[in-house]
Amino acid sequence: MAGRNRGEAREPSAATAARSPGADDEESGTGSARTGTRSAPPRSGPDDTRTERPTRAPTDAPAHRPATGDGEAPDPGTALPTGPRPPSAPAAPSAPTPDAPAPDPVLPVQPARPVTPRPVVRPAAVPDEGAGVPCPACGALNSPDRRFCRRCATVLNPAAKPAPLPWWRTMWPLRRRVRAGSGRAVRLLVILAVLAAACAGGLLLLPAGRALVEDTRDKMSKAKPVTPVAVEAGAEVPRHPATNTTDGLSNRYWGAPAPGASVTYTFRKPFRLVDLIITNGASTSPESYPRQARALRLDLEVTTQDGERHHKELTLSDKPGPQTFPTGISDAKTIRLTLRSPAGLTPGRHLALAEVEFFARG
């Protein structure tokens, strides 16, 4: 029993001798954690009968050791006592060991780039002026000493407009202001050339233009009948004189013995011959029409008051009834009709022409 008690008494001394310098420093409070230096391990004297176990360097000690009841970590070579363990006290916060990893160094940071603040436009409230010159564009009132409108910046007192050019200077060559005496000769020559061309065109196109005007007047006016004062036939059948063509009766006709016979009508005064209406055959009745021969073509010759002659060919239809032919001949004085192209001409028959009517412009 005594030897056991002695062995148990030695164990605390061996454990105390084997403790690391850091543990001694933690108990004494003067360890390397406060001074920043390490203390050398204690040396045993020559009369120490205990066998010293080599201690590990503080750098080889594990980072974490299980704490004993008194808050100190036991040496790995020291046997732990057996038996029930006394209740452990709350562990005090351990001081940082010198071998703990140092925190990351704080590196310099580049300063932020300054940003210029954007200007804030605040519309200025301009009070309306009670009196002044109105703007010609927006109508805002401006003080008399202003040159531009305070609202739309329109010029308030524009320069006076130049005097308008005469009409003959704005028609040709361009609507622009020219210098005094600039281009007058060229302009005068062009005007003379245009007038000469107009006169020449009028002389060349006068007949066509006159005919167009007369035709327009013929269509717009109402035609009226004209009666000749004399009727002469080159040949006629007895009891069928040429005067029957102007008596207004459709059952009486002029009888010509053969083709080529002609009849001439003379008028009191010249007139504009607008239309010519011809009733072919012996009568307008369909039963009496085929009893005599008919001329299917007539040669029209109109002689004017000054002796000019106009020729026109009229083609007739082989049917009873009146047929209208527009002529449009001015200053007609005498009219001559010649029978051509007979139809149904047989022995014992002759050419028949019932009525001829003349119409002048009203």
Residue, then its C-alpha position, 0 to 999 in steps of 0.5 A: m500500500a505504501g509503495r502504491n501510494r508512493g507511485e501515485a505520489r510520483e506521477p504528479s511530479a512526473a506529469t509536472a516535469a513533463r509539461s510543456p513550457g507553454a503550460d508552465d507559462e499559462e499557469s504562471g501567467t508570464g509565458s510566451a503568450r504575454t512576453g512574446t518569448r519562449s522559456a527553456p525547459p527546466r533541467s534536472g539535477p544529477d541527484d534526480t532519480r526520475t527518468e526524464r522522458p524526452t519532451r516534444a518541441p512546441t512546434d510538434a505538439p498537436a493543435h488540440r489536446p483533451a483537457t484534464g480536470d484542472g484545464e491542462a492538457p496531459d503529456p502523451g507519455t504520461a499514464l492517465p489515472t483510472g477510476p471515476r473522474p471528478p466533475s470538470a470545471p468550465a474551461a477557461p478561454s485559452a490564450p492564442t498560441p504563438d503557432a496559430p495561423a496569422p490572419d490575412p494581411v490587410l492589403p491597400v485598396q484603390p480609391a473609388r473613381p469620383v463621378t460627377p453629379r449630373p446637373v438637374v435642370r429646373p425650369a425657371a418660372v418666367p412671369d408673363e409680362g402684362a404689356g409689350v410687343p407681341c411675338p409674330a410667331c407665338g404671340a407672347l408679350n415682350s418688353p420693347d428692348r428685347r430683340f428676340c422673343r422670350r418664349c420661342a426666340t423669334v426675331l421681334n424686329p425683322a428687317a424690312k422685306p424688299a419691294p416685289l419685282p415687276w411681273w415681267r421679271t418674275m415670269w422668266p427665267l426664274r423667280r429670283r431677284v436679279r441685279a440692275g440691268s442683268g439679263r435684260a438683253v437675253r430676256l428680250l431676245v427670248i420674248l421676241a423669239v416666242l412671239a415669232a414662233a407663235c405668229a408662225g404657228g398661227l399662220l401655219l395652223l390657221p386652217a385647221g384651227r378655223a375648221l375646229v372652231e367651226d365644227t364646234r359651233d356647228k355642234m353647239s348650234k341648232a340647224k335650220p332648213v334652207t330652200p334653193v331658189a333654182v333647181e336644174a337637172g342635166a337629164e330627167v324622165p317625163r313627169h318626174p322633174a328634178t323639182n320634185t326633190t325639194d317639194g317636201l313630198s316623199n311619194r314624188y321623185w326625180g327620175a334620171p334615165a341613166p347613171g351620170a345624170s346630175v342636178t344643180y341647186t342654187f341658193r339666194k345667199p351663201f350659208r354654212l352647209v351643216d347637214l344634207i339629208i337624202t331620201n333615196g328611191a321612188s318612195t319611203s314606203p317599203e312596197s314602192y321603194p323597189r319599183q325603180a332603180r336607185a343610186l348607191r353613190l352620189d358625188l357632191e360638189v359645193t361651190t362657194q361664193d368666191g368660186e372655190r369648189h369642195h368635192k365629197e363622195l356620199t355612200l347611200s344605203d339601199k333602204p327606204g327612208p331619209q339618210t343624214f350626211p354631215t358636211g360642214i362647208s362654209d359659204a356654200k352658193t351652189i350644190r351639185l349632185t351626180l348619180r353613181s353606182p345604180a342598183g336594180l336598173t333594168p330595161g323599162r326602169h330609171l333611177a329615182l331620187a325622192e328628196v334632198e334637204f339642206f340645213a344651215r347653221g342657226 
